[in-house]
């Protein structure tokens, strides 16, 4: 099942099932509420949605598919990310490669709350004090308060890389600011994902009619198991239901391809839709 939200005439978000004809609302519920209810009843998210009467189709664009209380992210789970940071960012030799090694604790960091998240078509942020902002296309995982995976979605861990390059202790400023995380266009429930380690992700940046960057990566290059990353997220950390965990990127946008205001970033996985967002200074 594919689940998202749309914005009603009164401006409020409402959950909906994505169907060929359009969006079928789940009246009176947000996706966060459905995830909490599913956990309380012991049902999967898809089963919880199926329990509601079918409403008439609406023709509306998908909004942010979930407004998470918390977003967390993983770093250096793919070799290109670790190699680039150790080699080009000028940080302590081997620091990123160390956490890339699955024998060591993974890198997890707080990405923010729903306040800094945007949905399809909304602007992702570029910090005023950054000259090297880049998208990081990632597979996101939506979990409940017990760490059970409720679904997968496309995500963009937008980052001010020059700030992290200056000093690794500046990571929170590099990662957390207005519009730093895009999610969408919908959540794909686990029953529709045969193998989360066999997904081909692409990222394209366009500037007007010109493509300034295109990259691809398969999730089979993810060096960590998703359940292991979720386990570390929940360890001594009661992350709330509907939290989103970004699992890392294997697509590296270099400084010469840094975002400029007005650029459009499009992330895609077959069967997961397209997540497109313009970039703007915040």
VOBA-1610 file (N, C-alpha, C; in pm, whole numbers, padded with zeros to 5 digits, always signed):
BEGIN
Unk+00084-00119+00000Unk+00000+00000+00000Unk+00088+00125+00000Unk+00043+00226-00071Unk+00111+00355-00073Unk+00022+00455-00001Unk+00079+00520+00099Unk+00003+00609+00187Unk+00069+00746+00189Unk-00010+00849+00181Unk+00044+00985+00187Unk-00055+01073+00262Unk-00039+01202+00249Unk-00132+01301+00302Unk-00160+01404+00193Unk-00272+01469+00203Unk-00303+01580+00114Unk-00356+01694+00200Unk-00351+01813+00144Unk-00396+01929+00220Unk-00539+01962+00182Unk-00626+01960+00281Unk-00767+01989+00258Unk-00788+02139+00236Unk-00911+02174+00200Unk-00943+02315+00172Unk-00920+02403+00294Unk-00934+02345+00413Unk-00912+02424+00535Unk-00766+02433+00575Unk-00677+02371+00493Unk-00534+02379+00519Unk-00479+02266+00602Unk-00563+02183+00661Unk-00517+02072+00744Unk-00479+01952+00658Unk-00385+01874+00710Unk-00342+01753+00641Unk-00431+01636+00679Unk-00458+01551+00580Unk-00537+01430+00604Unk-00471+01315+00531Unk-00473+01197+00593Unk-00414+01078+00533Unk-00493+01033+00412Unk-00425+00966+00320Unk-00491+00915+00199Unk-00412+00798+00144Unk-00484+00708+00079Unk-00422+00596+00007Unk-00402+00638-00137Unk-00285+00610-00191Unk-00255+00644-00330Unk-00310+00534-00420Unk-00400+00571-00510Unk-00456+00478-00606Unk-00439+00534-00746Unk-00463+00451-00847Unk-00441+00493-00985Unk-00527+00613-01022Unk-00648+00619-00965Unk-00740+00727-01001Unk-00713+00857-00925Unk-00640+00849-00815Unk-00616+00966-00732Unk-00592+00926-00588Unk-00623+01012-00495Unk-00602+00986-00353Unk-00736+00951-00288Unk-00737+00842-00210Unk-00857+00803-00138Unk-00837+00841+00010Unk-00908+00943+00057Unk-00883+00993+00194Unk-00918+00891+00302Unk-00846+00901+00412Unk-00881+00834+00537Unk-00930+00945+00628Unk-01060+00970+00623Unk-01116+01090+00683Unk-01088+01098+00833Unk-01046+01218+00873Unk-01029+01247+01014Unk-00900+01199+01074Unk-00808+01146+00991Unk-00683+01093+01044Unk-00563+01150+00969Unk-00457+01176+01044Unk-00327+01201+00983Unk-00250+01070+00983Unk-00141+01066+00912Unk-00060+00944+00908Unk+00001+00916+01046Unk+00041+01018+01118Unk+00094+00997+01253Unk-00011+00930+01340Unk-00133+00975+01332Unk-00240+00914+01412Unk-00262+00768+01372Unk-00256+00739+01242Unk-00275+00601+01197Unk-00163+00510+01247Unk-00041+00559+01248Unk+00072+00478+01297Unk+00054+00449+01445Unk+00012+00549+01522Unk-00011+00528+01665Unk-00125+00430+01690Unk-00232+00442+01613Unk-00345+00351+01628Unk-00306+00209+01590Unk-00229+00195+01483Unk-00185+00061+01441Unk-00102-00004+01550Unk-00015+00074+01613Unk+00067+00019+01721Unk-00020-00023+01839Unk-00120+00058+01871Unk-00207+00027+01984Unk-00292-00098+01961Unk-00330-00119+01836Unk-00416-00234+01804Unk-00337-00358+01764Unk-00207-00343+01747Unk-00124-00456+01705Unk-00134-00488+01558Unk-00187-00391+01481Unk-00198-00411+01336Unk-00083-00341+01264Unk-00062-00380+01140Unk+00032-00307+01055Unk-00035-00178+01011Unk+00043-00086+00958Unk-00013+00040+00908Unk-00114+00013+00797Unk-00080-00078+00706Unk-00172-00111+00596Unk-00302-00170+00650Unk-00292-00257+00749Unk-00413-00316+00808Unk-00497-00211+00878Unk-00434-00118+00944Unk-00508-00011+01012Unk-00585+00073+00910Unk-00522+00106+00800Unk-00588+00187+00697Unk-00706+00109+00636Unk-00689-00020+00615Unk-00794-00102+00557Unk-00918-00109+00646Unk-00902-00080+00774Unk-01015-00087+00866Unk-01112+00029+00848Unk-01073+00132+00773Unk-01158+00248+00753Unk-01244+00232+00628Unk-01364+00289+00633Unk-01451+00287+00516Unk-01387+00363+00401Unk-01409+00314+00279Unk-01351+00380+00163Unk-01426+00510+00133Unk-01349+00615+00117Unk-01405+00746+00085Unk-01390+00773-00064Unk-01465+00867-00118Unk-01451+00901-00260Unk-01311+00956-00291Unk-01267+00929-00411Unk-01137+00977-00459Unk-01134+01130-00462Unk-01020+01187-00422Unk-00997+01330-00441Unk-00878+01347-00535Unk-00879+01455-00608Unk-00769+01484-00700Unk-00689+01601-00643Unk-00586+01566-00571Unk-00501+01664-00503Unk-00358+01614-00507Unk-00261+01703-00510Unk-00121+01660-00509Unk-00083+01606-00372Unk+00004+01505-00368Unk+00051+01456-00238Unk+00126+01565-00162Unk+00099+01574-00034Unk+00176+01662+00054Unk+00280+01577+00126Unk+00342+01632+00228Unk+00438+01553+00305Unk+00366+01430+00360Unk+00418+01309+00338Unk+00342+01189+00374Unk+00334+01162+00523Unk+00422+01219+00601Unk+00416+01206+00746Unk+00483+01329+00805Unk+00425+01380+00912Unk+00484+01495+00982Unk+00550+01440+01109Unk+00674+01398+01100Unk+00736+01322+01210Unk+00766+01410+01331Unk+00751+01348+01449Unk+00794+01418+01570Unk+00945+01434+01570Unk+01016+01333+01521Unk+01162+01337+01516Unk+01210+01275+01385Unk+01320+01330+01335Unk+01392+01271+01222Unk+01536+01249+01266Unk+01586+01129+01242Unk+01724+01093+01271Unk+01789+01048+01140Unk+01919+01054+01134Unk+01989+01018+01011Unk+02117+00942+01041Unk+02156+00862+00945Unk+02278+00782+00954Unk+02380+00836+00855Unk+02506+00833+00893Unk+02612+00880+00806Unk+02709+00769+00769Unk+02766+00780+00651Unk+02875+00692+00608Unk+02834+00544+00605Unk+02711+00519+00569Unk+02666+00380+00554Unk+02700+00325+00416Unk+02735+00414+00324Unk+02780+00377+00190Unk+02926+00420+00175Unk+03003+00342+00099Unk+03145+00371+00083Unk+03173+00508+00022Unk+03099+00553-00083Unk+03131+00684-00140Unk+03122+00798-00039Unk+03027+00789+00054Unk+03013+00895+00154Unk+03133+00899+00247Unk+03176+00783+00296Unk+03290+00777+00388Unk+03419+00821+00318Unk+03439+00773+00196Unk+03560+00806+00122Unk+03568+00954+00092Unk+03456+01013+00048Unk+03455+01155+00014Unk+03485+01241+00135Unk+03421+01210+00247Unk+03440+01292+00366Unk+03582+01281+00421Unk+03637+01161+00422Unk+03774+01146+00472Unk+03875+01210+00377Unk+03850+01199+00246Unk+03948+01247+00149Unk+03939+01393+00117Unk+03816+01447+00102Unk+03801+01583+00050Unk+03765+01685+00156Unk+03704+01644+00266Unk+03660+01740+00364Unk+03771+01784+00459Unk+03887+01721+00452Unk+04000+01765+00531Unk+03988+01737+00679Unk+03905+01642+00717Unk+03891+01608+00857Unk+03995+01504+00896Unk+03993+01466+01024Unk+04092+01373+01076Unk+04091+01244+00994Unk+04207+01199+00951Unk+04221+01082+00864Unk+04149+00961+00921Unk+04059+00904+00843Unk+03995+00780+00881Unk+03874+00795+00972Unk+03836+00915+01012Unk+03726+00931+01106Unk+03595+00878+01049Unk+03567+00910+00924Unk+03442+00865+00862Unk+03450+00720+00820Unk+03566+00678+00774Unk+03584+00538+00741Unk+03566+00448+00860Unk+03601+00498+00977Unk+03587+00420+01100Unk+03441+00383+01124Unk+03350+00481+01111Unk+03209+00451+01138Unk+03145+00378+01021Unk+03211+00380+00904Unk+03161+00302+00790Unk+03181+00152+00813Unk+03279+00117+00893Unk+03310-00023+00922Unk+03196-00084+01004Unk+03129-00189+00953Unk+03015-00245+01026Unk+03052-00311+01159Unk+03182-00327+01186Unk+03224-00379+01315Unk+03218-00273+01424Unk+03200-00146+01382Unk+03196-00035+01477Unk+03055+00021+01487Unk+03032+00097+01589Unk+02903+00164+01609Unk+02875+00256+01489Unk+02752+00256+01435Unk+02722+00344+01323Unk+02709+00490+01368Unk+02722+00579+01272Unk+02697+00721+01300Unk+02547+00748+01289Unk+02488+00797+01397Unk+02351+00844+01397Unk+02348+00986+01452Unk+02269+01072+01392Unk+02260+01208+01443Unk+02116+01258+01427Unk+02082+01354+01511Unk+01950+01414+01509Unk+01940+01507+01389Unk+01836+01489+01310Unk+01816+01572+01190Unk+01714+01683+01214Unk+01629+01667+01315Unk+01531+01771+01346Unk+01393+01714+01371Unk+01295+01800+01369Unk+01156+01761+01389Unk+01078+01791+01261Unk+00947+01770+01268Unk+00864+01801+01151Unk+00873+01947+01111Unk+00915+02032+01202Unk+00926+02175+01171Unk+01021+02203+01055Unk+01127+02125+01042Unk+01228+02151+00938Unk+01205+02066+00813Unk+01096+01989+00811Unk+01069+01899+00698Unk+00973+01961+00598Unk+00994+01929+00471Unk+00906+01975+00365Unk+00862+01855+00282Unk+00754+01873+00207Unk+00703+01767+00122Unk+00732+01794-00024Unk+00676+01714-00114Unk+00699+01731-00258Unk+00662+01871-00306Unk+00749+01928-00388Unk+00723+02059-00446Unk+00756+02176-00358Unk+00779+02152-00229Unk+00813+02261-00138Unk+00963+02287-00141Unk+01002+02407-00104Unk+01143+02445-00114Unk+01228+02381-00007Unk+01339+02321-00048Unk+01442+02279+00046Unk+01533+02398+00073Unk+01595+02399+00192Unk+01666+02517+00236Unk+01815+02517+00203Unk+01865+02636+00178Unk+02009+02662+00166Unk+02043+02766+00273Unk+02136+02731+00362Unk+02173+02825+00468Unk+02234+02952+00410Unk+02205+03065+00475Unk+02261+03192+00431Unk+02412+03194+00442Unk+02468+03118+00539Unk+02611+03121+00564Unk+02683+03001+00502Unk+02622+02937+00402Unk+02685+02823+00335Unk+02703+02852+00187Unk+02817+02811+00134Unk+02842+02823-00009Unk+02844+02686-00078Unk+02825+02580+00000Unk+02827+02444-00054Unk+02716+02362+00011Unk+02595+02386-00036Unk+02482+02307+00009Unk+02454+02200-00096Unk+02432+02078-00050Unk+02412+01966-00143Unk+02299+01877-00095Unk+02227+01816-00189Unk+02128+01715-00150Unk+02197+01585-00114Unk+02133+01508-00030Unk+02177+01372-00002Unk+02055+01281-00016Unk+02039+01216-00132Unk+01924+01129-00153Unk+01936+01001-00071Unk+01828+00968+00001Unk+01836+00854+00093Unk+01704+00778+00097Unk+01713+00653+00135Unk+01596+00574+00168Unk+01562+00602+00313Unk+01439+00650+00337Unk+01395+00675+00472Unk+01308+00562+00524Unk+01311+00542+00655Unk+01234+00437+00720Unk+01146+00502+00827Unk+01017+00471+00824Unk+00924+00521+00925Unk+00903+00411+01029Unk+00923+00444+01156Unk+00912+00342+01262Unk+00810+00386+01366Unk+00760+00287+01441Unk+00676+00320+01556Unk+00762+00325+01681Unk+00700+00341+01797Unk+00778+00361+01919Unk+00850+00235+01966Unk+00817+00121+01905Unk+00888-00003+01935Unk+00998-00033+01833Unk+01015+00055+01737Unk+01117+00036+01635Unk+01073-00052+01520Unk+00945-00086+01513Unk+00895-00168+01402Unk+00878-00080+01279Unk+00929-00128+01165Unk+00923-00051+01040Unk+00779-00049+00989Unk+00727+00072+00970Unk+00592+00090+00918Unk+00590+00117+00769Unk+00703+00159+00716Unk+00709+00187+00573Unk+00841+00253+00535Unk+00857+00267+00403Unk+00976+00328+00345Unk+00934+00448+00260Unk+01024+00544+00245Unk+00994+00660+00162Unk+01123+00725+00113Unk+01110+00808+00012Unk+01223+00885-00038Unk+01251+01001+00056Unk+01379+01033+00071Unk+01417+01142+00161Unk+01537+01216+00106Unk+01548+01343+00143Unk+01661+01426+00104Unk+01719+01491+00229Unk+01836+01444+00268Unk+01907+01496+00385Unk+01993+01613+00338Unk+01930+01729+00316Unk+02001+01845+00263Unk+02105+01891+00365Unk+02226+01921+00318Unk+02338+01947+00410Unk+02426+02060+00361Unk+02468+02144+00456Unk+02566+02249+00427Unk+02705+02190+00450Unk+02759+02131+00345Unk+02882+02052+00360Unk+03003+02137+00397Unk+03007+02263+00354Unk+03125+02344+00386Unk+03132+02373+00535Unk+03018+02376+00602Unk+03018+02401+00747Unk+03072+02279+00819Unk+03032+02160+00776Unk+03089+02037+00835Unk+03237+02026+00803Unk+03275+02069+00683Unk+03417+02063+00643Unk+03503+02149+00734Unk+03450+02265+00773Unk+03528+02356+00857Unk+03565+02291+00990Unk+03469+02218+01049Unk+03495+02148+01175Unk+03383+02047+01195Unk+03421+01923+01224Unk+03320+01817+01240Unk+03223+01847+01354Unk+03265+01931+01451Unk+03176+01966+01561Unk+03063+02058+01516Unk+03073+02110+01395Unk+02967+02194+01341Unk+02857+02112+01272Unk+02862+01980+01286Unk+02765+01894+01218Unk+02620+01937+01241Unk+02577+01968+01365Unk+02437+02009+01382Unk+02400+02131+01299Unk+02492+02228+01286Unk+02462+02346+01205Unk+02460+02312+01056Unk+02538+02213+01018Unk+02539+02167+00879Unk+02411+02094+00844Unk+02348+02032+00943Unk+02239+01940+00916Unk+02100+01989+00956Unk+02089+02079+01053Unk+01959+02114+01107Unk+01931+02262+01086Unk+01837+02290+00997Unk+01794+02427+00972Unk+01665+02420+00889Unk+01602+02531+00865Unk+01474+02533+00795Unk+01485+02467+00657Unk+01395+02374+00629Unk+01392+02310+00497Unk+01504+02212+00471Unk+01565+02159+00578Unk+01682+02073+00559Unk+01646+01928+00529Unk+01518+01894+00530Unk+01479+01755+00508Unk+01352+01751+00424Unk+01358+01681+00313Unk+01239+01661+00229Unk+01198+01515+00235Unk+01067+01491+00242Unk+01012+01356+00251Unk+00897+01342+00152Unk+00890+01226+00085Unk+00775+01204-00002Unk+00809+01123-00125Unk+00714+01110-00217Unk+00579+01165-00210Unk+00481+01078-00130Unk+00522+00953-00099Unk+00435+00869-00018Unk+00516+00763+00055Unk+00451+00701+00152Unk+00510+00589+00226Unk+00470+00460+00157Unk+00567+00374+00133Unk+00541+00242+00077Unk+00549+00142+00191Unk+00440+00071+00218Unk+00438-00022+00331Unk+00524-00145+00301Unk+00577-00209+00406Unk+00674-00318+00386Unk+00623-00433+00300Unk+00492-00457+00299Unk+00440-00568+00218Unk+00458-00545+00068Unk+00486-00420+00028Unk+00507-00390-00114Unk+00655-00378-00151Unk+00743-00397-00054Unk+00887-00386-00079Unk+00947-00526-00067Unk+00976-00587-00181Unk+01029-00724-00179Unk+01164-00731-00111Unk+01249-00632-00142Unk+01385-00633-00087Unk+01435-00490-00076Unk+01443-00434+00044Unk+01490-00295+00057Unk+01637-00277+00019Unk+01709-00389-00002Unk+01849-00381-00043Unk+01866-00404-00193Unk+01757-00390-00267Unk+01762-00407-00412Unk+01679-00297-00478Unk+01708-00172-00439Unk+01636-00057-00492Unk+01736+00036-00560Unk+01706+00077-00683Unk+01795+00168-00755Unk+01745+00311-00738Unk+01826+00392-00673Unk+01792+00531-00647Unk+01868+00622-00742Unk+01803+00728-00787Unk+01870+00827-00870Unk+01844+00966-00814Unk+01935+01056-00846Unk+01922+01196-00805Unk+01964+01284-00922Unk+01879+01379-00958Unk+01907+01471-01067Unk+01887+01614-01020Unk+01981+01701-01054Unk+01968+01844-01026Unk+01956+01916-01160Unk+01852+01997-01173Unk+01834+02075-01296Unk+01834+02223-01263Unk+01891+02298-01354Unk+01897+02445-01343Unk+01836+02499-01471Unk+01708+02532-01464Unk+01637+02566-01587Unk+01622+02441-01672Unk+01673+02448-01795Unk+01665+02333-01885Unk+01793+02248-01883Unk+01887+02284-01795Unk+02017+02218-01793Unk+02026+02122-01673Unk+02073+02001-01700Unk+02101+01907-01591Unk+02242+01931-01541Unk+02256+01972-01416Unk+02388+02001-01361Unk+02448+01881-01289Unk+02361+01783-01254Unk+02410+01663-01186Unk+02312+01549-01205Unk+02368+01429-01222Unk+02286+01308-01219Unk+02372+01196-01161Unk+02316+01125-01065Unk+02386+01012-01004Unk+02289+00902-00968Unk+02341+00779-00961Unk+02259+00664-00926Unk+02335+00575-00828Unk+02258+00502-00749Unk+02318+00409-00654Unk+02213+00307-00613Unk+02254+00182-00597Unk+02164+00079-00549Unk+02179+00063-00398Unk+02067+00033-00333Unk+02073+00010-00189Unk+02145-00120-00155Unk+02184-00198-00256Unk+02264-00317-00224Unk+02405-00279-00179Unk+02439-00149-00192Unk+02568-00100-00144Unk+02561-00050+00000Unk+02441-00054+00058Unk+02426-00016+00199Unk+02499-00118+00286Unk+02595-00071+00364Unk+02681-00164+00437Unk+02623-00204+00572Unk+02515-00142+00612Unk+02450-00174+00739Unk+02312-00233+00712Unk+02268-00322+00798Unk+02132-00371+00792Unk+02038-00266+00853Unk+01923-00247+00790Unk+01830-00146+00838Unk+01787-00176+00982Unk+01764-00302+01012Unk+01722-00335+01148Unk+01831-00303+01250Unk+01958-00308+01207Unk+02067-00274+01297Unk+02070-00124+01322Unk+02047-00045+01217Unk+02041+00100+01233Unk+01925+00139+01323Unk+01809+00076+01304Unk+01694+00105+01389Unk+01723+00065+01534Unk+01792-00046+01552Unk+01826-00090+01688Unk+01911+00014+01759Unk+02008+00071+01690Unk+02091+00174+01752Unk+02010+00302+01778Unk+01917+00332+01689Unk+01832+00449+01710Unk+01754+00436+01840Unk+01698+00317+01865Unk+01610+00298+01979Unk+01684+00266+02108Unk+01814+00243+02099Unk+01891+00202+02215Unk+01903+00317+02316Unk+01843+00300+02435Unk+01843+00403+02541Unk+01786+00535+02490Unk+01699+00528+02390Unk+01647+00648+02325Unk+01504+00619+02281Unk+01408+00665+02358Unk+01267+00633+02330Unk+01214+00723+02219Unk+01258+00696+02097Unk+01212+00775+01983Unk+01061+00754+01968Unk+00986+00862+01946Unk+00840+00850+01942Unk+00789+00781+01815Unk+00667+00730+01824Unk+00603+00669+01709Unk+00594+00769+01595Unk+00617+00720+01473Unk+00621+00798+01348Unk+00755+00866+01325Unk+00857+00833+01404Unk+00991+00887+01377Unk+01040+00834+01242Unk+01121+00915+01176Unk+01179+00878+01048Unk+01330+00866+01064Unk+01385+00756+01013Unk+01530+00735+01013Unk+01579+00734+00870Unk+01672+00824+00838Unk+01734+00830+00706Unk+01856+00739+00708Unk+01867+00651+00609Unk+01965+00542+00617Unk+02099+00571+00549Unk+02121+00694+00504Unk+02250+00729+00446Unk+02243+00739+00294Unk+02346+00800+00236Unk+02348+00822+00091Unk+02469+00757+00027Unk+02449+00710-00094Unk+02559+00659-00175Unk+02581+00744-00299Unk+02513+00858-00307Unk+02524+00949-00421Unk+02585+01079-00371Unk+02700+01113-00421Unk+02775+01228-00372Unk+02772+01343-00473Unk+02723+01457-00430Unk+02724+01579-00509Unk+02844+01662-00464Unk+02936+01689-00556Unk+03059+01760-00521Unk+03038+01912-00520Unk+03140+01985-00476Unk+03127+02129-00460Unk+03101+02200-00593Unk+03156+02148-00701Unk+03133+02213-00831Unk+02989+02199-00877Unk+02916+02107-00814Unk+02775+02085-00849Unk+02682+02132-00737Unk+02734+02217-00648Unk+02657+02264-00532Unk+02528+02331-00577Unk+02429+02324-00489Unk+02300+02383-00521Unk+02309+02535-00533Unk+02230+02588-00625Unk+02208+02732-00638Unk+02058+02757-00622Unk+02020+02877-00576Unk+01877+02906-00562Unk+01804+02882-00694Unk+01691+02815-00685Unk+01612+02785-00803Unk+01639+02649-00864Unk+01752+02585-00828Unk+01776+02448-00874Unk+01664+02356-00826Unk+01635+02255-00904Unk+01534+02156-00866Unk+01602+02021-00848Unk+01584+01961-00731Unk+01640+01830-00700Unk+01528+01726-00712Unk+01553+01621-00791Unk+01455+01514-00808Unk+01519+01381-00770Unk+01458+01315-00673Unk+01505+01184-00625Unk+01399+01082-00664Unk+01445+00965-00710Unk+01348+00866-00759Unk+01395+00725-00730Unk+01302+00639-00694Unk+01318+00494-00690Unk+01197+00436-00761Unk+01213+00346-00857Unk+01096+00287-00922Unk+00999+00228-00819Unk+00874+00266-00831Unk+00772+00220-00738Unk+00754+00308-00616Unk+00846+00404-00597Unk+00839+00494-00483Unk+00800+00636-00524Unk+00781+00658-00653Unk+00748+00791-00701Unk+00871+00879-00714Unk+00845+01010-00731Unk+00952+01108-00744Unk+00935+01215-00636Unk+01046+01251-00575Unk+01048+01359-00477Unk+01124+01475-00541Unk+01051+01580-00581Unk+01112+01697-00645Unk+01093+01820-00560Unk+01202+01895-00543Unk+01197+02017-00461Unk+01289+02123-00519Unk+01241+02247-00527Unk+01329+02359-00562Unk+01414+02398-00441Unk+01527+02457-00467Unk+01615+02504-00359Unk+01599+02654-00341Unk+01603+02699-00215Unk+01590+02842-00187Unk+01671+02876-00063Unk+01724+02997-00058Unk+01797+03043+00061Unk+01698+03073+00172Unk+01730+03024+00291Unk+01640+03044+00406Unk+01708+03131+00511
//
